[in-house]
Amino acid sequence: MKAKVYFADMRTSWTENTQKKLTRLMKIAGMDQINFDRQYTAVKLHFGEPGNLAYLRPKYARVIVDFVKARGGIPFLTDAGTLYVGRRKHAPEHIECAYFNGFTPFTTGCHIIIADGLRGTDEAYVPVNGEYVKEAKIGRALYDADIIISLTHFKMHLSSGIGGAMKNLGMGGGSRAGKMEMHSAGKPNVNAEKCTGCGACVRNCALDAVTITDKKASIDHALCAGCGRCIGICNYDAIGAGWSESEKVMNAKIAEYTLAMLQGKPHFHISMAIDISPNCDCFGHNDVPVVPDIGMFASFDPVAIDAACADAVNASPIARGSILDGAETYGDHFSTIHKKTDWRAQIAHAEKIGLGNGEYELITI
């Protein structure tokens, strides 16, 4: 059977603003069928890198929080730390970044919990027995949550092609070690120019894989387990992950991580196809949206909602002045911009492992 995906455009009226329309969409799509009573409910979203203005406004999160609270739930906003250097590498600056972008308890109605803890190492090991991942490393707060709601800003992505619900959950919810597993088949590396030889990485390596020579750290990849703790512990951003995984394999791993996170739990997915930027909200800037705003999508199926959003983008006219305007086309809008990756690989693998259904029935409200 085709999965059901519900859609509402961004038109409003004197009697129904955007927030009320989103609430109506969630109700019609069946979100209130979930028993929220006294259940810890993780609202997984992206707080946006400072400098980027394409991320979702905090008021969208407030709509979901109020919906959950009205049904007795205990909501919290969450995301996990990043591998790259930015403003969201560890929990204190991640929360500060969220506040800077407007995600405070006063605007959203609930608190923020960084899913993988202070340094990105607070993780749960979840068996998944996938084709590429056997044990996913999920941020502890997401693992401990009773219910997971994804609130996704749908957009394009440099590596995965699409930044949809699965990217938000699978990659976004993985701990530092989990993100490294998805991005790379290799191990961390040391940037000698940044290394001060402080020894924090040595003291925190359980396998004695890190040594200091001439006041510079080095990592023995034969001993390294790829846990990523050294990346999180380094205060000088001198240790980073390898970025060696192919886009096709990375997309498959994202699907397998999403399966690990959602299995056995009630979950629901909301995607906002607005301000559709050519790159992720992880960038400290955003470009002209590639197509006009499309609308709001909701579904119990994370695969179907990603497929529906991608199809809607491809069916939309190119925005004048965007990077797509005048570009040589490659079959769809996504591959026109990011030629090395195919977003359909993520959908196909997600279907293969039983995460959801790429075929959907679109129901417009």
VMD Tcl script that draws the C-alpha trace (Angstrom):
set ca {
  {0.00 0.00 0.00}
  {1.09 3.54 -0.68}
  {1.95 5.61 2.35}
  {-0.19 8.65 3.08}
  {1.44 12.06 3.00}
  {-0.65 15.10 3.86}
  {0.06 18.49 2.35}
  {-0.96 22.09 2.98}
  {0.24 25.11 1.01}
  {1.39 28.31 2.69}
  {-1.74 30.34 1.91}
  {-3.45 31.87 4.92}
  {-6.66 33.73 5.64}
  {-8.24 36.13 8.13}
  {-9.34 33.14 10.21}
  {-6.37 30.79 9.83}
  {-2.73 31.87 10.08}
  {0.24 29.61 9.30}
  {0.44 28.19 12.83}
  {-3.24 27.28 12.89}
  {-2.95 25.70 9.47}
  {0.00 23.57 10.60}
  {-1.99 22.45 13.63}
  {-4.89 21.48 11.39}
  {-2.51 19.57 9.11}
  {-1.11 17.60 12.05}
  {-4.60 16.70 13.25}
  {-5.84 15.58 9.84}
  {-2.64 13.59 9.29}
  {-3.32 11.71 12.53}
  {-0.63 12.96 14.87}
  {-3.13 13.07 17.73}
  {-3.53 9.29 17.42}
  {-0.24 9.02 19.33}
  {-0.64 8.67 23.09}
  {1.47 11.56 24.39}
  {0.27 11.32 28.01}
  {3.35 11.65 30.30}
  {5.62 10.59 27.45}
  {9.00 12.23 26.88}
  {8.71 13.57 23.34}
  {11.80 14.53 21.38}
  {11.21 17.17 18.73}
  {14.24 16.65 16.48}
  {15.14 19.71 14.43}
  {18.09 21.79 13.22}
  {18.75 25.04 15.11}
  {20.69 26.55 12.19}
  {24.29 27.67 12.07}
  {24.68 31.37 13.00}
  {24.85 33.42 9.82}
  {22.33 31.16 8.08}
  {18.82 32.58 7.77}
  {17.09 29.70 5.97}
  {16.49 27.54 9.08}
  {12.93 27.14 10.33}
  {11.53 29.85 12.54}
  {11.17 28.86 16.22}
  {7.40 29.42 16.07}
  {7.02 26.25 13.98}
  {8.55 24.31 16.85}
  {6.18 26.08 19.24}
  {3.18 24.72 17.30}
  {4.39 21.15 17.84}
  {5.32 21.76 21.47}
  {1.86 23.18 22.25}
  {0.24 20.25 20.42}
  {2.17 17.73 22.53}
  {1.63 19.59 25.80}
  {-2.12 19.84 25.17}
  {-2.18 16.02 25.10}
  {-0.21 15.57 28.31}
  {3.20 15.01 26.75}
  {6.61 16.26 27.94}
  {8.31 17.77 24.89}
  {11.89 18.91 24.45}
  {13.81 20.21 21.45}
  {16.93 18.32 20.50}
  {19.77 17.95 18.04}
  {23.19 16.31 18.30}
  {26.60 17.93 17.99}
  {28.52 18.33 14.77}
  {31.74 16.81 13.45}
  {32.94 19.98 11.78}
  {34.17 23.18 13.37}
  {31.33 25.63 13.88}
  {29.05 26.92 16.62}
  {27.44 23.58 17.46}
  {30.40 21.28 18.21}
  {29.76 20.93 21.96}
  {26.64 21.33 24.08}
  {27.23 24.77 25.68}
  {27.86 26.53 22.37}
  {25.16 24.46 20.63}
  {22.57 25.70 23.14}
  {23.97 29.22 22.86}
  {23.63 28.96 19.08}
  {20.01 27.81 19.43}
  {19.23 30.75 21.72}
  {20.97 33.13 19.30}
  {18.66 31.89 16.54}
  {15.58 32.33 18.70}
  {15.00 28.82 20.11}
  {14.59 29.83 23.73}
  {12.13 28.34 26.24}
  {10.17 31.59 26.01}
  {9.59 31.32 22.26}
  {9.23 27.55 21.93}
  {7.59 26.66 25.25}
  {10.11 23.96 26.23}
  {13.77 23.34 26.92}
  {16.64 22.13 24.76}
  {18.56 18.92 25.42}
  {21.61 18.28 23.25}
  {21.11 14.64 22.34}
  {24.69 13.41 22.61}
  {25.78 15.37 25.66}
  {28.57 17.79 26.46}
  {31.22 16.59 24.01}
  {29.19 14.42 21.64}
  {30.05 11.19 23.40}
  {26.84 10.50 25.35}
  {25.49 7.77 23.10}
  {23.44 4.59 23.03}
  {24.47 1.57 20.98}
  {21.46 0.32 19.04}
  {21.58 -2.99 17.11}
  {20.27 -2.53 13.58}
  {21.98 -5.29 11.57}
  {21.94 -3.25 8.39}
  {23.91 -3.79 5.25}
  {26.51 -1.23 6.39}
  {25.71 -0.54 10.05}
  {25.45 -3.28 12.65}
  {25.24 -1.10 15.74}
  {24.18 2.52 15.41}
  {25.53 5.14 17.81}
  {22.55 7.34 18.68}
  {22.48 10.44 20.87}
  {21.35 9.29 24.31}
  {18.48 11.77 24.69}
  {16.91 10.57 21.44}
  {17.35 6.95 22.48}
  {15.76 7.66 25.88}
  {12.78 9.53 24.42}
  {9.43 7.72 24.33}
  {8.26 9.43 21.13}
  {10.14 11.08 18.29}
  {8.76 13.90 16.16}
  {10.90 15.17 13.31}
  {10.50 18.81 12.31}
  {12.51 19.18 9.13}
  {13.44 22.10 6.95}
  {13.45 20.37 3.58}
  {16.30 21.56 1.37}
  {19.15 20.42 -0.84}
  {22.35 18.90 0.52}
  {25.91 18.73 -0.76}
  {26.46 15.06 0.16}
  {23.06 13.39 0.43}
  {21.28 15.33 -2.30}
  {18.25 16.05 -0.10}
  {18.08 17.30 3.45}
  {14.86 15.64 4.53}
  {13.42 13.76 7.50}
  {15.92 10.89 7.24}
  {18.86 13.27 7.08}
  {17.45 15.21 10.03}
  {17.04 12.03 12.08}
  {19.72 9.62 10.90}
  {22.68 11.92 10.46}
  {21.41 14.63 12.77}
  {20.67 12.23 15.63}
  {23.87 10.24 15.47}
  {26.50 10.90 18.12}
  {29.93 12.16 17.06}
  {31.08 8.58 16.52}
  {27.86 7.85 14.66}
  {28.31 10.81 12.35}
  {31.87 9.73 11.68}
  {30.66 6.22 10.84}
  {28.20 7.62 8.31}
  {30.60 10.10 6.77}
  {33.73 8.04 6.71}
  {35.09 4.53 6.37}
  {38.30 5.79 7.96}
  {39.59 7.15 11.27}
  {40.26 10.62 12.78}
  {43.28 12.61 11.67}
  {45.38 15.28 13.40}
  {46.04 18.73 11.98}
  {49.58 19.29 13.25}
  {49.40 23.04 12.71}
  {46.53 23.36 15.18}
  {47.75 20.75 17.69}
  {49.27 22.20 20.90}
  {50.33 18.87 22.36}
  {48.14 19.36 25.44}
  {47.56 15.59 25.74}
  {43.81 15.67 26.34}
  {43.31 13.24 23.46}
  {45.88 10.85 24.91}
  {44.22 10.85 28.33}
  {40.80 10.14 26.84}
  {41.71 7.35 24.42}
  {40.72 3.96 25.83}
  {42.86 2.06 23.33}
  {46.15 4.00 23.62}
  {45.90 4.87 19.94}
  {47.02 8.49 20.45}
  {50.57 9.48 21.29}
  {52.45 12.79 21.61}
  {55.75 13.21 19.77}
  {57.58 16.53 19.59}
  {54.55 18.20 21.15}
  {52.24 16.98 18.41}
  {49.57 14.26 18.64}
  {49.37 11.37 16.21}
  {46.81 8.57 15.89}
  {47.65 4.93 15.20}
  {44.80 3.85 12.94}
  {45.61 0.20 13.57}
  {44.63 0.70 17.23}
  {41.91 3.36 16.74}
  {38.30 2.17 17.09}
  {36.86 5.27 15.38}
  {34.84 6.35 18.41}
  {35.51 10.05 17.81}
  {36.12 10.91 21.48}
  {39.38 12.62 20.60}
  {37.49 14.95 18.24}
  {35.14 15.99 21.00}
  {37.82 16.35 23.65}
  {40.12 18.59 21.57}
  {39.62 22.25 22.48}
  {41.74 23.42 19.56}
  {39.84 21.76 16.70}
  {43.03 19.93 15.77}
  {41.41 16.52 15.24}
  {38.86 15.83 12.55}
  {37.11 12.96 10.82}
  {38.01 11.60 7.45}
  {35.38 12.30 4.77}
  {36.02 9.25 2.66}
  {32.65 7.51 2.32}
  {30.92 7.54 -1.05}
  {27.68 9.49 -1.24}
  {25.71 6.34 -2.11}
  {26.99 4.43 0.91}
  {26.52 7.46 3.17}
  {22.89 7.73 2.06}
  {22.38 4.05 2.89}
  {23.93 4.54 6.32}
  {21.65 7.52 6.99}
  {18.64 5.29 6.27}
  {19.98 2.57 8.58}
  {20.61 5.06 11.39}
  {17.09 6.41 10.98}
  {15.73 2.87 11.29}
  {17.78 2.31 14.44}
  {16.44 5.50 16.00}
  {12.77 4.93 15.21}
  {12.35 1.18 15.64}
  {9.91 0.29 18.39}
  {8.81 3.89 19.04}
  {5.86 6.02 17.99}
  {7.08 8.64 15.52}
  {5.68 11.33 13.26}
  {7.22 13.58 10.64}
  {6.63 17.17 9.59}
  {8.59 18.78 6.76}
  {8.49 22.41 5.78}
  {9.39 22.88 2.10}
  {10.07 26.59 2.35}
  {13.20 28.71 1.85}
  {14.53 25.73 -0.11}
  {18.23 26.48 -0.09}
  {20.83 24.71 -2.24}
  {22.79 23.64 0.85}
  {22.27 22.51 4.43}
  {21.44 24.83 7.34}
  {24.85 23.76 8.72}
  {26.40 26.39 6.45}
  {27.01 29.79 8.05}
  {25.22 31.39 5.09}
  {22.35 30.62 2.77}
  {21.71 31.33 -0.89}
  {18.62 32.38 -2.84}
  {15.94 29.66 -2.57}
  {16.07 27.46 -5.67}
  {12.29 27.24 -6.10}
  {9.35 29.16 -4.59}
  {7.96 28.09 -1.21}
  {5.87 24.94 -1.59}
  {4.22 24.17 1.74}
  {3.93 21.83 4.72}
  {4.00 18.03 4.64}
  {3.08 15.53 7.39}
  {3.23 11.74 7.57}
  {3.91 8.74 9.76}
  {6.33 7.54 7.07}
  {9.77 9.26 6.92}
  {10.57 7.75 3.51}
  {7.31 8.79 1.89}
  {7.53 12.35 3.19}
  {11.06 12.72 1.79}
  {9.97 11.36 -1.58}
  {6.94 13.66 -1.66}
  {9.00 16.74 -0.81}
  {11.64 15.90 -3.43}
  {8.99 15.34 -6.10}
  {7.34 18.63 -5.20}
  {10.63 20.50 -5.56}
  {11.27 18.91 -8.95}
  {7.77 19.85 -10.08}
  {8.28 23.50 -9.11}
  {9.51 26.28 -11.37}
  {13.07 27.50 -10.91}
  {13.36 30.69 -8.87}
  {14.71 33.62 -10.84}
  {18.17 34.63 -9.70}
  {18.89 31.33 -7.91}
  {21.80 29.01 -8.61}
  {19.42 26.90 -10.72}
  {18.50 29.82 -12.94}
  {20.20 29.22 -16.28}
  {22.05 26.09 -15.10}
  {22.46 23.04 -17.32}
  {19.91 20.50 -16.10}
  {20.75 16.93 -15.09}
  {17.35 15.28 -14.87}
  {16.22 16.91 -11.64}
  {16.90 20.04 -9.60}
  {18.98 18.22 -7.00}
  {21.47 16.58 -9.34}
  {21.75 19.79 -11.32}
  {23.37 21.41 -8.30}
  {25.01 18.43 -6.58}
  {26.16 16.25 -9.44}
  {28.06 13.65 -7.40}
  {25.13 12.38 -5.38}
  {21.72 10.83 -6.07}
  {19.03 11.39 -3.45}
  {17.06 8.43 -4.80}
  {19.70 6.06 -3.38}
  {18.58 7.05 0.12}
  {14.92 6.41 -0.68}
  {15.69 3.06 -2.36}
  {17.81 1.77 0.53}
  {15.25 2.92 3.10}
  {12.59 0.90 1.27}
  {14.93 -2.09 1.06}
  {15.46 -2.23 4.83}
  {11.77 -1.74 5.62}
  {11.98 1.79 7.01}
  {9.09 3.04 4.89}
  {7.55 3.34 1.46}
  {8.79 5.60 -1.31}
  {5.41 5.35 -3.05}
  {2.85 7.65 -1.52}
  {-0.63 9.10 -1.82}
  {-0.54 12.87 -1.51}
  {-3.60 14.23 0.31}
  {-4.04 17.99 0.08}
  {-6.00 19.72 2.83}
}
mol new
graphics top color blue
foreach p $ca { graphics top sphere $p radius 0.5 }
foreach p [lrange $ca 0 end-1] q [lrange $ca 1 end] { graphics top cylinder $p $q radius 0.2 }
display resetview
